[in-house]
């Protein structure tokens, strides 16, 4: 079976890591996977293509000239034919639209919803997703939203990571501890200002922000002396190994790869109860959940974990190894592909 994945990307974030990890793991389940990345003329953002090549994933670039480029549909059809793809798997609103148009002549198409969003850029999602051969969601929350808001039946397939990447790793940050981290794109939906508020309330710890984005400059201006901004890092296993607690203060999420990576590292996580956080974390056992925007609850959880993680880190590592590995994810998708092909052949 040959499956072609399609994504438009603004960097290497959770969805991109999931897609690349899936493409890398699928051959073990009898699926030959390759990746097509939009080469947008106005904003190329080809980092995910370079990232995929590091793991041996075959990559093709798809030129796209503007808001809507009919030529891109033609070129995508050519990629599908050249790859001899049995199925197209699309990721994100732009991939959904172009993939749907390119496969109307007969190739089955499936979509993964990485985070449910009804913003203006998603205005074609309802009609295109309704016409997919199957739709998958990375969290039960997204699955339920697709059903109630769009009338789309979706199946939850959780993301996964390779625990081996985060085992026996040496710490890579040389900073005074204890260390509390946030790993995210610095954008409004990630609520980084809440992380800074927690940092201001715990001056005896060092808080590190890993990632970049449009809010970085104002956040740096507002941060206290115990906050360090590290930008993008390519040594994330070493970063997790350096931290004592990870905080995810997001307002909206799908299934954050950051949470899974941190848990696989044996790192206790404090996360807001959004997206798949409540699916993955058993509150008080494999992590700590707090309401979004509740800075006081975040602060209390961080203070508690800095005193004693209560075995949460070890339990988190075991949970990921059992239920959230990339191999488990790839096996579920491979089974899902075969089900689609059996229905559409």
Secondary structure as the mmCIF struct_conf table of DSSP 4:
data_model
#
loop_
_struct_conf.conf_type_id
_struct_conf.id
_struct_conf.beg_label_comp_id
_struct_conf.beg_label_asym_id
_struct_conf.beg_label_seq_id
_struct_conf.end_label_comp_id
_struct_conf.end_label_asym_id
_struct_conf.end_label_seq_id
STRN STRN1 UNK A 2 UNK A 7
BEND BEND1 UNK A 10 UNK A 12
HELX_RH_AL_P HELX_RH_AL_P1 UNK A 14 UNK A 26
HELX_RH_3T_P HELX_RH_3T_P1 UNK A 27 UNK A 29
TURN_TY1_P TURN_TY1_P1 UNK A 30 UNK A 30
STRN STRN2 UNK A 32 UNK A 40
TURN_TY1_P TURN_TY1_P2 UNK A 41 UNK A 42
HELX_RH_AL_P HELX_RH_AL_P2 UNK A 47 UNK A 54
TURN_TY1_P TURN_TY1_P3 UNK A 55 UNK A 56
STRN STRN3 UNK A 59 UNK A 64
BEND BEND2 UNK A 66 UNK A 68
HELX_RH_AL_P HELX_RH_AL_P3 UNK A 70 UNK A 82
TURN_TY1_P TURN_TY1_P4 UNK A 83 UNK A 84
BEND BEND3 UNK A 86 UNK A 86
STRN STRN4 UNK A 87 UNK A 91
BEND BEND4 UNK A 92 UNK A 92
HELX_RH_AL_P HELX_RH_AL_P4 UNK A 93 UNK A 102
TURN_TY1_P TURN_TY1_P5 UNK A 103 UNK A 105
BEND BEND5 UNK A 106 UNK A 106
STRN STRN5 UNK A 108 UNK A 113
BEND BEND6 UNK A 114 UNK A 115
BEND BEND7 UNK A 119 UNK A 119
HELX_RH_3T_P HELX_RH_3T_P2 UNK A 120 UNK A 122
TURN_TY1_P TURN_TY1_P6 UNK A 123 UNK A 124
HELX_RH_AL_P HELX_RH_AL_P5 UNK A 125 UNK A 130
TURN_TY1_P TURN_TY1_P7 UNK A 131 UNK A 131
BEND BEND8 UNK A 132 UNK A 133
STRN STRN6 UNK A 134 UNK A 137
BEND BEND9 UNK A 138 UNK A 139
HELX_RH_AL_P HELX_RH_AL_P6 UNK A 140 UNK A 145
HELX_RH_PI_P HELX_RH_PI_P1 UNK A 146 UNK A 150
STRN STRN7 UNK A 155 UNK A 156
STRN STRN8 UNK A 161 UNK A 161
HELX_RH_3T_P HELX_RH_3T_P3 UNK A 163 UNK A 166
BEND BEND10 UNK A 167 UNK A 168
HELX_LH_PP_P HELX_LH_PP_P1 UNK A 169 UNK A 171
BEND BEND11 UNK A 177 UNK A 178
STRN STRN9 UNK A 179 UNK A 183
BEND BEND12 UNK A 184 UNK A 184
BEND BEND13 UNK A 187 UNK A 187
HELX_RH_3T_P HELX_RH_3T_P4 UNK A 188 UNK A 190
HELX_RH_AL_P HELX_RH_AL_P7 UNK A 192 UNK A 201
TURN_TY1_P TURN_TY1_P8 UNK A 203 UNK A 204
BEND BEND14 UNK A 205 UNK A 205
STRN STRN10 UNK A 206 UNK A 210
STRN STRN11 UNK A 211 UNK A 211
TURN_TY1_P TURN_TY1_P9 UNK A 214 UNK A 215
HELX_RH_AL_P HELX_RH_AL_P8 UNK A 216 UNK A 222
TURN_TY1_P TURN_TY1_P10 UNK A 225 UNK A 226
STRN STRN12 UNK A 227 UNK A 231
BEND BEND15 UNK A 234 UNK A 234
HELX_RH_AL_P HELX_RH_AL_P9 UNK A 236 UNK A 242
BEND BEND16 UNK A 244 UNK A 244
STRN STRN13 UNK A 245 UNK A 248
BEND BEND17 UNK A 251 UNK A 252
BEND BEND18 UNK A 254 UNK A 255
HELX_RH_AL_P HELX_RH_AL_P10 UNK A 257 UNK A 264
TURN_TY1_P TURN_TY1_P11 UNK A 265 UNK A 266
STRN STRN14 UNK A 268 UNK A 272
BEND BEND19 UNK A 273 UNK A 273
TURN_TY1_P TURN_TY1_P12 UNK A 275 UNK A 276
HELX_RH_AL_P HELX_RH_AL_P11 UNK A 277 UNK A 280
STRN STRN15 UNK A 283 UNK A 283
TURN_TY1_P TURN_TY1_P13 UNK A 284 UNK A 286
STRN STRN16 UNK A 287 UNK A 287
STRN STRN17 UNK A 288 UNK A 290
TURN_TY1_P TURN_TY1_P14 UNK A 292 UNK A 293
HELX_RH_AL_P HELX_RH_AL_P12 UNK A 295 UNK A 307
TURN_TY1_P TURN_TY1_P15 UNK A 310 UNK A 311
HELX_RH_AL_P HELX_RH_AL_P13 UNK A 312 UNK A 323
STRN STRN18 UNK A 325 UNK A 325
HELX_RH_AL_P HELX_RH_AL_P14 UNK A 326 UNK A 344
#
